[in-house]
């Protein structure tokens, strides 16, 4: 029974911390553009035939 006196406040604190982190992420705009990241991977950065950066073209 004495364990519950310790575990319940810890659980409440962790739940409040998780809720605060979620609300902070909403307020900072983390979920504003959900489709942008999914579509960005499909777009080509360079034209075909262009050399990749970091390679020597000798």
C-alpha distance matrix in Angstrom:
0.0 3.8 5.3 5.5 7.2 9.5 10.1 11.0 13.6 15.0 15.5 17.2 19.3 20.4 21.3 23.3 25.0 26.1 27.4 29.2 30.8 31.9 33.4 35.1 36.7 38.0 39.5 41.1 42.9 41.3 41.7 45.2 47.3 45.6 49.0 50.7 48.9 49.3 53.0 53.7 53.3 56.1 58.6 61.0 61.3 64.7 67.9 68.7 70.8 69.5 68.4 64.8 63.9 63.8 66.4 69.8 72.6 75.5
3.8 0.0 3.8 5.4 5.3 7.1 9.0 10.4 12.1 13.3 14.8 16.4 17.8 19.3 20.7 22.3 23.7 25.2 26.7 28.1 29.7 31.3 32.7 34.0 35.8 37.3 38.5 40.0 42.0 40.5 41.3 44.7 47.0 45.5 48.9 50.4 48.5 49.2 52.9 53.3 53.0 56.0 58.3 60.6 60.6 64.0 67.3 68.2 70.2 68.7 67.5 63.8 62.8 62.5 65.2 68.6 71.5 74.3
5.3 3.8 0.0 3.8 5.4 5.4 6.1 8.5 10.6 10.9 12.1 14.4 15.7 16.6 18.2 20.2 21.2 22.5 24.3 25.8 27.1 28.6 30.3 31.6 33.1 34.8 36.2 37.5 39.4 37.6 38.4 42.0 44.0 42.4 45.8 47.2 45.2 45.8 49.6 49.9 49.5 52.5 54.8 57.1 57.2 60.6 63.8 64.6 66.7 65.2 64.0 60.3 59.3 59.0 61.7 65.0 68.0 70.8
5.5 5.4 3.8 0.0 3.8 5.3 4.9 5.6 8.4 9.6 10.0 11.8 13.8 15.0 15.9 17.8 19.5 20.6 22.0 23.8 25.3 26.5 28.0 29.7 31.2 32.6 34.0 35.6 37.4 35.9 36.4 39.8 42.1 40.5 43.9 45.5 43.7 44.3 48.0 48.6 48.4 51.3 53.6 56.1 56.2 59.7 62.9 63.8 66.0 64.6 63.6 59.9 59.1 59.0 61.7 65.1 67.9 70.9
7.2 5.3 5.4 3.8 0.0 3.8 5.9 6.0 7.1 9.1 10.7 11.5 13.0 15.0 16.2 17.4 19.1 20.9 22.0 23.3 25.1 26.7 27.8 29.2 31.2 32.6 33.7 35.3 37.4 36.1 37.0 40.2 42.7 41.4 45.0 46.4 44.7 45.6 49.2 49.6 49.6 52.6 54.7 57.2 57.1 60.6 63.9 65.0 67.2 65.5 64.5 60.9 59.8 59.7 62.5 65.9 68.8 71.7
9.5 7.1 5.4 5.3 3.8 0.0 3.8 5.8 6.0 6.5 8.9 10.5 11.1 12.7 14.7 16.0 16.9 18.8 20.5 21.5 23.0 24.9 26.3 27.3 29.1 30.9 32.0 33.3 35.4 34.0 35.1 38.4 40.8 39.5 43.0 44.2 42.4 43.4 47.0 47.2 47.1 50.2 52.2 54.5 54.3 57.8 61.1 62.2 64.3 62.6 61.4 57.7 56.5 56.4 59.2 62.5 65.5 68.3
10.1 9.0 6.1 4.9 5.9 3.8 0.0 3.8 5.7 5.1 6.1 8.6 9.9 10.5 12.2 14.2 15.2 16.4 18.3 19.8 21.0 22.5 24.3 25.6 27.0 28.7 30.2 31.5 33.3 31.7 32.5 36.0 38.1 36.6 40.1 41.4 39.6 40.3 44.0 44.4 44.2 47.2 49.4 51.7 51.7 55.2 58.5 59.5 61.6 60.0 59.0 55.3 54.4 54.3 57.0 60.4 63.3 66.2
11.0 10.4 8.5 5.6 6.0 5.8 3.8 0.0 3.8 5.4 5.1 6.1 8.6 9.9 10.5 12.2 14.2 15.4 16.5 18.2 20.0 21.1 22.4 24.2 25.8 27.1 28.5 30.2 32.0 30.6 31.2 34.5 36.9 35.6 39.1 40.6 39.0 39.8 43.4 44.0 44.0 46.9 49.1 51.7 51.7 55.3 58.5 59.7 62.0 60.4 59.6 56.0 55.1 55.2 58.1 61.5 64.2 67.3
13.6 12.1 10.6 8.4 7.1 6.0 5.7 3.8 0.0 3.8 5.4 5.0 6.0 8.6 9.8 10.4 12.1 14.2 15.2 16.2 18.2 19.9 20.8 22.2 24.3 25.7 26.6 28.2 30.4 29.3 30.3 33.5 36.0 35.0 38.7 39.9 38.4 39.5 43.1 43.3 43.6 46.7 48.6 51.1 50.9 54.5 57.8 59.1 61.3 59.6 58.7 55.1 54.0 54.1 57.1 60.5 63.3 66.3
15.0 13.3 10.9 9.6 9.1 6.5 5.1 5.4 3.8 0.0 3.8 5.5 5.1 6.2 8.6 9.9 10.5 12.3 14.2 15.2 16.5 18.4 19.9 20.9 22.6 24.4 25.6 26.8 28.9 27.5 28.6 31.9 34.3 33.1 36.7 37.8 36.0 37.2 40.8 40.9 40.9 44.1 46.0 48.4 48.1 51.6 55.0 56.2 58.3 56.6 55.6 52.0 50.8 50.8 53.8 57.1 59.9 63.0
15.5 14.8 12.1 10.0 10.7 8.9 6.1 5.1 5.4 3.8 0.0 3.8 5.4 5.2 6.1 8.6 9.8 10.6 12.3 14.1 15.3 16.6 18.3 19.8 21.2 22.7 24.3 25.7 27.4 25.8 26.5 30.0 32.2 30.8 34.4 35.7 34.1 34.9 38.5 39.0 39.0 42.0 44.1 46.6 46.6 50.2 53.4 54.6 56.9 55.3 54.5 51.0 50.0 50.3 53.1 56.6 59.3 62.4
17.2 16.4 14.4 11.8 11.5 10.5 8.6 6.1 5.0 5.5 3.8 0.0 3.8 5.5 5.1 6.1 8.6 9.9 10.5 12.1 14.2 15.4 16.4 18.1 20.0 21.1 22.3 24.2 26.1 25.0 25.6 28.8 31.4 30.4 34.0 35.4 34.0 35.1 38.6 39.0 39.5 42.4 44.3 47.0 46.9 50.6 53.8 55.2 57.6 55.9 55.3 51.8 50.8 51.2 54.2 57.6 60.2 63.4
19.3 17.8 15.7 13.8 13.0 11.1 9.9 8.6 6.0 5.1 5.4 3.8 0.0 3.8 5.4 5.1 6.1 8.6 9.9 10.4 12.2 14.2 15.2 16.3 18.4 20.0 20.9 22.3 24.6 23.5 24.7 27.8 30.4 29.7 33.4 34.4 32.9 34.3 37.7 37.8 38.3 41.4 43.1 45.6 45.3 48.9 52.2 53.7 56.0 54.1 53.4 49.8 48.6 48.9 52.0 55.3 58.0 61.2
20.4 19.3 16.6 15.0 15.0 12.7 10.5 9.9 8.6 6.2 5.2 5.5 3.8 0.0 3.8 5.4 5.0 6.2 8.6 9.8 10.5 12.3 14.2 15.2 16.6 18.5 19.9 21.0 22.9 21.3 22.4 25.8 28.1 27.0 30.6 31.7 30.0 31.2 34.8 34.9 35.1 38.2 40.1 42.5 42.3 45.9 49.2 50.6 52.8 51.0 50.3 46.7 45.6 45.9 48.9 52.3 55.0 58.1
21.3 20.7 18.2 15.9 16.2 14.7 12.2 10.5 9.8 8.6 6.1 5.1 5.4 3.8 0.0 3.8 5.4 5.1 6.2 8.6 9.9 10.6 12.3 14.2 15.4 16.7 18.4 20.0 21.6 20.1 20.7 24.0 26.5 25.3 28.9 30.3 29.0 30.0 33.5 34.0 34.4 37.3 39.2 41.9 41.9 45.6 48.8 50.2 52.6 51.0 50.5 47.1 46.2 46.8 49.7 53.2 55.7 59.0
23.3 22.3 20.2 17.8 17.4 16.0 14.2 12.2 10.4 9.9 8.6 6.1 5.1 5.4 3.8 0.0 3.8 5.4 5.1 6.0 8.6 9.8 10.4 12.1 14.2 15.3 16.3 18.1 20.2 19.4 20.2 23.2 26.0 25.4 29.2 30.3 29.2 30.6 33.9 34.2 35.0 38.0 39.6 42.3 42.1 45.7 49.0 50.7 53.1 51.3 50.9 47.4 46.3 47.0 50.1 53.6 56.0 59.3
25.0 23.7 21.2 19.5 19.1 16.9 15.2 14.2 12.1 10.5 9.8 8.6 6.1 5.0 5.4 3.8 0.0 3.8 5.5 5.0 6.2 8.6 9.9 10.4 12.3 14.3 15.2 16.3 18.6 17.5 18.9 22.0 24.6 24.1 27.8 28.6 27.2 28.9 32.2 32.1 32.8 36.0 37.4 39.9 39.5 43.1 46.5 48.1 50.4 48.5 47.9 44.4 43.1 43.7 46.8 50.2 52.8 56.0
26.1 25.2 22.5 20.6 20.9 18.8 16.4 15.4 14.2 12.3 10.6 9.9 8.6 6.2 5.1 5.4 3.8 0.0 3.8 5.4 5.1 6.2 8.6 9.8 10.6 12.5 14.3 15.4 16.9 15.3 16.3 19.7 22.0 21.1 24.8 25.8 24.3 25.7 29.1 29.3 29.9 32.9 34.6 37.2 37.1 40.7 44.0 45.5 47.9 46.2 45.7 42.3 41.3 42.0 45.0 48.5 50.9 54.3
27.4 26.7 24.3 22.0 22.0 20.5 18.3 16.5 15.2 14.2 12.3 10.5 9.9 8.6 6.2 5.1 5.5 3.8 0.0 3.8 5.4 5.1 6.1 8.5 9.9 10.6 12.3 14.2 15.7 14.8 15.3 18.3 21.1 20.5 24.2 25.4 24.5 25.9 29.1 29.6 30.6 33.4 35.0 37.8 37.7 41.5 44.6 46.3 48.9 47.2 47.0 43.7 42.8 43.8 46.8 50.3 52.6 56.0
29.2 28.1 25.8 23.8 23.3 21.5 19.8 18.2 16.2 15.2 14.1 12.1 10.4 9.8 8.6 6.0 5.0 5.4 3.8 0.0 3.8 5.4 5.1 6.0 8.6 9.9 10.4 12.1 14.4 14.0 15.3 18.0 21.0 21.0 24.8 25.5 24.6 26.5 29.5 29.6 30.8 33.8 35.0 37.6 37.2 40.9 44.2 46.1 48.6 46.6 46.4 43.0 41.8 42.7 46.0 49.4 51.7 55.1
30.8 29.7 27.1 25.3 25.1 23.0 21.0 20.0 18.2 16.5 15.3 14.2 12.2 10.5 9.9 8.6 6.2 5.1 5.4 3.8 0.0 3.8 5.5 5.1 6.2 8.7 9.9 10.5 12.5 11.4 13.1 16.1 18.7 18.5 22.2 22.7 21.5 23.5 26.6 26.4 27.4 30.6 31.8 34.3 33.8 37.5 40.8 42.7 45.1 43.1 42.7 39.4 38.2 39.1 42.2 45.6 48.0 51.4
31.9 31.3 28.6 26.5 26.7 24.9 22.5 21.1 19.9 18.4 16.6 15.4 14.2 12.3 10.6 9.8 8.6 6.2 5.1 5.4 3.8 0.0 3.8 5.4 5.1 6.3 8.7 10.0 11.0 9.7 10.5 13.6 16.2 15.8 19.6 20.5 19.6 21.3 24.4 24.7 25.8 28.7 30.1 32.9 32.7 36.5 39.6 41.5 44.1 42.3 42.3 39.0 38.2 39.3 42.4 45.9 48.0 51.5
33.4 32.7 30.3 28.0 27.8 26.3 24.3 22.4 20.8 19.9 18.3 16.4 15.2 14.2 12.3 10.4 9.9 8.6 6.1 5.1 5.5 3.8 0.0 3.8 5.4 5.1 6.2 8.6 10.1 10.2 11.0 13.3 16.5 16.8 20.6 21.4 21.1 23.0 25.7 26.0 27.7 30.4 31.4 34.3 34.0 37.8 40.9 43.0 45.7 43.8 43.9 40.8 39.8 41.2 44.3 47.7 49.8 53.3
35.1 34.0 31.6 29.7 29.2 27.3 25.6 24.2 22.2 20.9 19.8 18.1 16.3 15.2 14.2 12.1 10.4 9.8 8.5 6.0 5.1 5.4 3.8 0.0 3.8 5.4 5.1 6.1 8.7 9.0 11.0 13.0 16.1 16.9 20.6 20.8 20.3 22.7 25.3 25.0 26.7 29.6 30.4 33.0 32.3 36.0 39.3 41.5 44.0 41.9 41.8 38.7 37.4 38.6 41.9 45.2 47.4 50.8
36.7 35.8 33.1 31.2 31.2 29.1 27.0 25.8 24.3 22.6 21.2 20.0 18.4 16.6 15.4 14.2 12.3 10.6 9.9 8.6 6.2 5.1 5.4 3.8 0.0 3.8 5.5 5.2 6.4 5.5 7.6 10.1 12.8 13.3 17.0 17.2 16.6 18.9 21.6 21.3 23.0 25.9 26.7 29.4 28.9 32.7 35.9 38.0 40.5 38.6 38.6 35.5 34.4 35.8 38.9 42.3 44.4 47.9
38.0 37.3 34.8 32.6 32.6 30.9 28.7 27.1 25.7 24.4 22.7 21.1 20.0 18.5 16.7 15.3 14.3 12.5 10.6 9.9 8.7 6.3 5.1 5.4 3.8 0.0 3.8 5.5 5.4 6.0 6.4 8.3 11.6 12.4 16.1 16.7 16.8 18.9 21.3 21.6 23.6 26.1 26.9 29.9 29.7 33.4 36.4 38.7 41.4 39.6 40.0 37.1 36.2 37.9 41.0 44.4 46.2 49.8
39.5 38.5 36.2 34.0 33.7 32.0 30.2 28.5 26.6 25.6 24.3 22.3 20.9 19.9 18.4 16.3 15.2 14.3 12.3 10.4 9.9 8.7 6.2 5.1 5.5 3.8 0.0 3.8 5.5 7.8 9.1 9.7 13.3 14.9 18.4 18.4 18.9 21.4 23.4 23.3 25.6 28.2 28.5 31.3 30.7 34.4 37.5 40.0 42.6 40.6 41.0 38.1 36.9 38.6 41.9 45.1 46.9 50.5
41.1 40.0 37.5 35.6 35.3 33.3 31.5 30.2 28.2 26.8 25.7 24.2 22.3 21.0 20.0 18.1 16.3 15.4 14.2 12.1 10.5 10.0 8.6 6.1 5.2 5.5 3.8 0.0 3.8 5.9 8.6 9.1 12.0 13.9 17.3 16.6 16.7 19.7 21.6 20.9 23.2 26.0 26.1 28.6 27.7 31.4 34.6 37.1 39.6 37.4 37.6 34.7 33.4 35.0 38.3 41.5 43.4 46.9
42.9 42.0 39.4 37.4 37.4 35.4 33.3 32.0 30.4 28.9 27.4 26.1 24.6 22.9 21.6 20.2 18.6 16.9 15.7 14.4 12.5 11.0 10.1 8.7 6.4 5.4 5.5 3.8 0.0 3.8 5.5 5.3 8.3 10.4 13.7 13.2 13.7 16.5 18.2 17.9 20.4 22.9 23.1 25.9 25.3 29.0 32.0 34.5 37.2 35.2 35.8 33.0 32.0 34.0 37.1 40.4 42.0 45.6
41.3 40.5 37.6 35.9 36.1 34.0 31.7 30.6 29.3 27.5 25.8 25.0 23.5 21.3 20.1 19.4 17.5 15.3 14.8 14.0 11.4 9.7 10.2 9.0 5.5 6.0 7.8 5.9 3.8 0.0 3.8 5.8 7.7 8.6 12.1 11.8 11.4 14.1 16.4 16.1 18.0 20.8 21.5 24.2 23.8 27.6 30.7 32.9 35.6 33.7 34.0 31.1 30.3 32.0 35.1 38.5 40.2 43.9
41.7 41.3 38.4 36.4 37.0 35.1 32.5 31.2 30.3 28.6 26.5 25.6 24.7 22.4 20.7 20.2 18.9 16.3 15.3 15.3 13.1 10.5 11.0 11.0 7.6 6.4 9.1 8.6 5.5 3.8 0.0 3.8 5.8 6.0 9.7 10.5 10.8 12.6 15.0 15.6 17.6 19.9 20.9 24.0 24.2 28.0 30.8 32.9 35.8 34.3 34.9 32.2 31.8 33.8 36.6 40.1 41.6 45.3
45.2 44.7 42.0 39.8 40.2 38.4 36.0 34.5 33.5 31.9 30.0 28.8 27.8 25.8 24.0 23.2 22.0 19.7 18.3 18.0 16.1 13.6 13.3 13.0 10.1 8.3 9.7 9.1 5.3 5.8 3.8 0.0 3.8 6.2 9.1 9.3 10.8 12.9 14.3 14.9 17.6 19.5 19.9 23.1 23.2 26.9 29.5 31.9 35.0 33.4 34.3 31.8 31.5 33.8 36.6 39.9 41.2 44.9
47.3 47.0 44.0 42.1 42.7 40.8 38.1 36.9 36.0 34.3 32.2 31.4 30.4 28.1 26.5 26.0 24.6 22.0 21.1 21.0 18.7 16.2 16.5 16.1 12.8 11.6 13.3 12.0 8.3 7.7 5.8 3.8 0.0 3.8 5.6 5.5 7.5 9.5 10.5 11.2 14.0 15.7 16.1 19.4 19.8 23.5 26.0 28.3 31.4 30.1 31.1 28.7 28.7 31.2 33.8 37.1 38.2 42.0
45.6 45.5 42.4 40.5 41.4 39.5 36.6 35.6 35.0 33.1 30.8 30.4 29.7 27.0 25.3 25.4 24.1 21.1 20.5 21.0 18.5 15.8 16.8 16.9 13.3 12.4 14.9 13.9 10.4 8.6 6.0 6.2 3.8 0.0 3.8 5.7 6.4 7.2 9.3 10.8 12.8 14.5 15.8 19.2 20.1 23.8 26.2 28.1 31.3 30.2 31.2 28.7 28.9 31.3 33.7 37.2 38.3 42.1
49.0 48.9 45.8 43.9 45.0 43.0 40.1 39.1 38.7 36.7 34.4 34.0 33.4 30.6 28.9 29.2 27.8 24.8 24.2 24.8 22.2 19.6 20.6 20.6 17.0 16.1 18.4 17.3 13.7 12.1 9.7 9.1 5.6 3.8 0.0 3.8 5.7 5.2 6.2 8.5 10.7 11.5 12.8 16.5 17.9 21.4 23.5 25.3 28.6 27.9 29.2 27.0 27.6 30.3 32.4 35.8 36.6 40.4
50.7 50.4 47.2 45.5 46.4 44.2 41.4 40.6 39.9 37.8 35.7 35.4 34.4 31.7 30.3 30.3 28.6 25.8 25.4 25.5 22.7 20.5 21.4 20.8 17.2 16.7 18.4 16.6 13.2 11.8 10.5 9.3 5.5 5.7 3.8 0.0 3.8 5.5 5.3 5.9 9.0 10.3 10.7 14.1 14.8 18.5 20.8 23.0 26.2 25.1 26.3 24.1 24.5 27.3 29.5 32.9 33.7 37.5
48.9 48.5 45.2 43.7 44.7 42.4 39.6 39.0 38.4 36.0 34.1 34.0 32.9 30.0 29.0 29.2 27.2 24.3 24.5 24.6 21.5 19.6 21.1 20.3 16.6 16.8 18.9 16.7 13.7 11.4 10.8 10.8 7.5 6.4 5.7 3.8 0.0 3.8 5.5 5.1 6.9 9.4 10.4 13.5 14.1 17.8 20.5 22.3 25.3 24.1 24.9 22.3 22.6 25.0 27.3 30.8 31.9 35.7
49.3 49.2 45.8 44.3 45.6 43.4 40.3 39.8 39.5 37.2 34.9 35.1 34.3 31.2 30.0 30.6 28.9 25.7 25.9 26.5 23.5 21.3 23.0 22.7 18.9 18.9 21.4 19.7 16.5 14.1 12.6 12.9 9.5 7.2 5.2 5.5 3.8 0.0 3.8 5.7 6.2 7.7 10.0 13.3 14.9 18.4 20.6 21.9 25.1 24.4 25.4 23.0 23.9 26.4 28.2 31.8 32.7 36.4
53.0 52.9 49.6 48.0 49.2 47.0 44.0 43.4 43.1 40.8 38.5 38.6 37.7 34.8 33.5 33.9 32.2 29.1 29.1 29.5 26.6 24.4 25.7 25.3 21.6 21.3 23.4 21.6 18.2 16.4 15.0 14.3 10.5 9.3 6.2 5.3 5.5 3.8 0.0 3.8 5.5 5.4 6.9 10.6 12.6 15.9 17.7 19.2 22.6 22.2 23.6 21.6 22.8 25.6 27.3 30.7 31.2 35.0
53.7 53.3 49.9 48.6 49.6 47.2 44.4 44.0 43.3 40.9 39.0 39.0 37.8 34.9 34.0 34.2 32.1 29.3 29.6 29.6 26.4 24.7 26.0 25.0 21.3 21.6 23.3 20.9 17.9 16.1 15.6 14.9 11.2 10.8 8.5 5.9 5.1 5.7 3.8 0.0 3.8 5.4 5.4 8.5 9.5 13.1 15.6 17.4 20.5 19.5 20.7 18.5 19.4 22.2 24.1 27.5 28.1 32.0
53.3 53.0 49.5 48.4 49.6 47.1 44.2 44.0 43.6 40.9 39.0 39.5 38.3 35.1 34.4 35.0 32.8 29.9 30.6 30.8 27.4 25.8 27.7 26.7 23.0 23.6 25.6 23.2 20.4 18.0 17.6 17.6 14.0 12.8 10.7 9.0 6.9 6.2 5.5 3.8 0.0 3.8 5.6 7.9 9.5 12.8 15.1 16.2 19.2 18.5 19.3 16.9 18.1 20.7 22.3 25.9 26.6 30.3
56.1 56.0 52.5 51.3 52.6 50.2 47.2 46.9 46.7 44.1 42.0 42.4 41.4 38.2 37.3 38.0 36.0 32.9 33.4 33.8 30.6 28.7 30.4 29.6 25.9 26.1 28.2 26.0 22.9 20.8 19.9 19.5 15.7 14.5 11.5 10.3 9.4 7.7 5.4 5.4 3.8 0.0 3.8 6.6 9.5 12.2 13.6 14.5 17.9 17.8 19.2 17.5 19.3 22.2 23.3 26.7 26.9 30.6
58.6 58.3 54.8 53.6 54.7 52.2 49.4 49.1 48.6 46.0 44.1 44.3 43.1 40.1 39.2 39.6 37.4 34.6 35.0 35.0 31.8 30.1 31.4 30.4 26.7 26.9 28.5 26.1 23.1 21.5 20.9 19.9 16.1 15.8 12.8 10.7 10.4 10.0 6.9 5.4 5.6 3.8 0.0 3.8 6.4 9.2 10.8 12.4 15.8 15.4 17.2 15.8 17.4 20.7 21.9 25.1 25.0 28.8
61.0 60.6 57.1 56.1 57.2 54.5 51.7 51.7 51.1 48.4 46.6 47.0 45.6 42.5 41.9 42.3 39.9 37.2 37.8 37.6 34.3 32.9 34.3 33.0 29.4 29.9 31.3 28.6 25.9 24.2 24.0 23.1 19.4 19.2 16.5 14.1 13.5 13.3 10.6 8.5 7.9 6.6 3.8 0.0 3.8 5.6 7.3 8.9 12.1 11.6 13.5 12.4 14.4 17.7 18.6 21.6 21.4 25.1
61.3 60.6 57.2 56.2 57.1 54.3 51.7 51.7 50.9 48.1 46.6 46.9 45.3 42.3 41.9 42.1 39.5 37.1 37.7 37.2 33.8 32.7 34.0 32.3 28.9 29.7 30.7 27.7 25.3 23.8 24.2 23.2 19.8 20.1 17.9 14.8 14.1 14.9 12.6 9.5 9.5 9.5 6.4 3.8 0.0 3.8 7.1 9.5 12.0 10.3 11.8 10.4 11.6 15.2 16.5 19.4 19.4 23.2
64.7 64.0 60.6 59.7 60.6 57.8 55.2 55.3 54.5 51.6 50.2 50.6 48.9 45.9 45.6 45.7 43.1 40.7 41.5 40.9 37.5 36.5 37.8 36.0 32.7 33.4 34.4 31.4 29.0 27.6 28.0 26.9 23.5 23.8 21.4 18.5 17.8 18.4 15.9 13.1 12.8 12.2 9.2 5.6 3.8 0.0 3.8 6.5 8.5 6.7 8.9 8.6 10.4 14.1 14.8 17.3 16.7 20.4
67.9 67.3 63.8 62.9 63.9 61.1 58.5 58.5 57.8 55.0 53.4 53.8 52.2 49.2 48.8 49.0 46.5 44.0 44.6 44.2 40.8 39.6 40.9 39.3 35.9 36.4 37.5 34.6 32.0 30.7 30.8 29.5 26.0 26.2 23.5 20.8 20.5 20.6 17.7 15.6 15.1 13.6 10.8 7.3 7.1 3.8 0.0 3.8 6.3 6.0 9.3 10.4 12.8 16.4 16.3 18.3 16.9 20.4
68.7 68.2 64.6 63.8 65.0 62.2 59.5 59.7 59.1 56.2 54.6 55.2 53.7 50.6 50.2 50.7 48.1 45.5 46.3 46.1 42.7 41.5 43.0 41.5 38.0 38.7 40.0 37.1 34.5 32.9 32.9 31.9 28.3 28.1 25.3 23.0 22.3 21.9 19.2 17.4 16.2 14.5 12.4 8.9 9.5 6.5 3.8 0.0 3.8 5.7 8.6 10.1 13.4 16.5 15.6 17.5 15.9 19.2
70.8 70.2 66.7 66.0 67.2 64.3 61.6 62.0 61.3 58.3 56.9 57.6 56.0 52.8 52.6 53.1 50.4 47.9 48.9 48.6 45.1 44.1 45.7 44.0 40.5 41.4 42.6 39.6 37.2 35.6 35.8 35.0 31.4 31.3 28.6 26.2 25.3 25.1 22.6 20.5 19.2 17.9 15.8 12.1 12.0 8.5 6.3 3.8 0.0 3.8 6.4 9.0 12.3 15.0 13.5 14.8 12.6 15.7
69.5 68.7 65.2 64.6 65.5 62.6 60.0 60.4 59.6 56.6 55.3 55.9 54.1 51.0 51.0 51.3 48.5 46.2 47.2 46.6 43.1 42.3 43.8 41.9 38.6 39.6 40.6 37.4 35.2 33.7 34.3 33.4 30.1 30.2 27.9 25.1 24.1 24.4 22.2 19.5 18.5 17.8 15.4 11.6 10.3 6.7 6.0 5.7 3.8 0.0 3.8 6.5 9.1 12.2 11.2 12.6 11.0 14.5
68.4 67.5 64.0 63.6 64.5 61.4 59.0 59.6 58.7 55.6 54.5 55.3 53.4 50.3 50.5 50.9 47.9 45.7 47.0 46.4 42.7 42.3 43.9 41.8 38.6 40.0 41.0 37.6 35.8 34.0 34.9 34.3 31.1 31.2 29.2 26.3 24.9 25.4 23.6 20.7 19.3 19.2 17.2 13.5 11.8 8.9 9.3 8.6 6.4 3.8 0.0 3.8 6.4 8.8 7.5 9.0 7.9 11.7
64.8 63.8 60.3 59.9 60.9 57.7 55.3 56.0 55.1 52.0 51.0 51.8 49.8 46.7 47.1 47.4 44.4 42.3 43.7 43.0 39.4 39.0 40.8 38.7 35.5 37.1 38.1 34.7 33.0 31.1 32.2 31.8 28.7 28.7 27.0 24.1 22.3 23.0 21.6 18.5 16.9 17.5 15.8 12.4 10.4 8.6 10.4 10.1 9.0 6.5 3.8 0.0 3.8 6.5 6.3 9.3 9.7 13.5
63.9 62.8 59.3 59.1 59.8 56.5 54.4 55.1 54.0 50.8 50.0 50.8 48.6 45.6 46.2 46.3 43.1 41.3 42.8 41.8 38.2 38.2 39.8 37.4 34.4 36.2 36.9 33.4 32.0 30.3 31.8 31.5 28.7 28.9 27.6 24.5 22.6 23.9 22.8 19.4 18.1 19.3 17.4 14.4 11.6 10.4 12.8 13.4 12.3 9.1 6.4 3.8 0.0 3.8 5.7 8.5 10.0 13.6
63.8 62.5 59.0 59.0 59.7 56.4 54.3 55.2 54.1 50.8 50.3 51.2 48.9 45.9 46.8 47.0 43.7 42.0 43.8 42.7 39.1 39.3 41.2 38.6 35.8 37.9 38.6 35.0 34.0 32.0 33.8 33.8 31.2 31.3 30.3 27.3 25.0 26.4 25.6 22.2 20.7 22.2 20.7 17.7 15.2 14.1 16.4 16.5 15.0 12.2 8.8 6.5 3.8 0.0 3.8 6.6 9.4 12.4
66.4 65.2 61.7 61.7 62.5 59.2 57.0 58.1 57.1 53.8 53.1 54.2 52.0 48.9 49.7 50.1 46.8 45.0 46.8 46.0 42.2 42.4 44.3 41.9 38.9 41.0 41.9 38.3 37.1 35.1 36.6 36.6 33.8 33.7 32.4 29.5 27.3 28.2 27.3 24.1 22.3 23.3 21.9 18.6 16.5 14.8 16.3 15.6 13.5 11.2 7.5 6.3 5.7 3.8 0.0 3.8 6.3 9.3
69.8 68.6 65.0 65.1 65.9 62.5 60.4 61.5 60.5 57.1 56.6 57.6 55.3 52.3 53.2 53.6 50.2 48.5 50.3 49.4 45.6 45.9 47.7 45.2 42.3 44.4 45.1 41.5 40.4 38.5 40.1 39.9 37.1 37.2 35.8 32.9 30.8 31.8 30.7 27.5 25.9 26.7 25.1 21.6 19.4 17.3 18.3 17.5 14.8 12.6 9.0 9.3 8.5 6.6 3.8 0.0 3.8 5.9
72.6 71.5 68.0 67.9 68.8 65.5 63.3 64.2 63.3 59.9 59.3 60.2 58.0 55.0 55.7 56.0 52.8 50.9 52.6 51.7 48.0 48.0 49.8 47.4 44.4 46.2 46.9 43.4 42.0 40.2 41.6 41.2 38.2 38.3 36.6 33.7 31.9 32.7 31.2 28.1 26.6 26.9 25.0 21.4 19.4 16.7 16.9 15.9 12.6 11.0 7.9 9.7 10.0 9.4 6.3 3.8 0.0 3.8
75.5 74.3 70.8 70.9 71.7 68.3 66.2 67.3 66.3 63.0 62.4 63.4 61.2 58.1 59.0 59.3 56.0 54.3 56.0 55.1 51.4 51.5 53.3 50.8 47.9 49.8 50.5 46.9 45.6 43.9 45.3 44.9 42.0 42.1 40.4 37.5 35.7 36.4 35.0 32.0 30.3 30.6 28.8 25.1 23.2 20.4 20.4 19.2 15.7 14.5 11.7 13.5 13.6 12.4 9.3 5.9 3.8 0.0
